[in-house]
Amino acid sequence: MPEPAADPQVIVDFEFERGLLSIVVHNLGPRPALDVKVEFDKPFKGLGGAREMNRLTLFSKLRFLAPGKQIRTLLDSTSAYFARRSRRC
């Protein structure tokens, strides 16, 4: 009897590349991920502090994410993001 197919495996990652921070939603699994909702512990802002990133539709209403696919969105430049964070401390 064949093994049942594994469930989707969706992760959220923060990536740094060439001075930019991005948020990536990635389906590592072999099956499509349906109705994905991402919840963060705390709200956070990006794009120069102008946008509440945790409230993006991407994180609350992602209807379909194909196996092995990812969606990447710009968070901010590293200099702008960490300058804002250091002012809060």
Summary of the structure (lengths in Angstrom):
residues: 89
radius of gyration: 15.5
end to end distance: 57.6
largest distance: 59.3
contacts: 210
relative contact order: 0.25
helix: 20%
strand: 40%
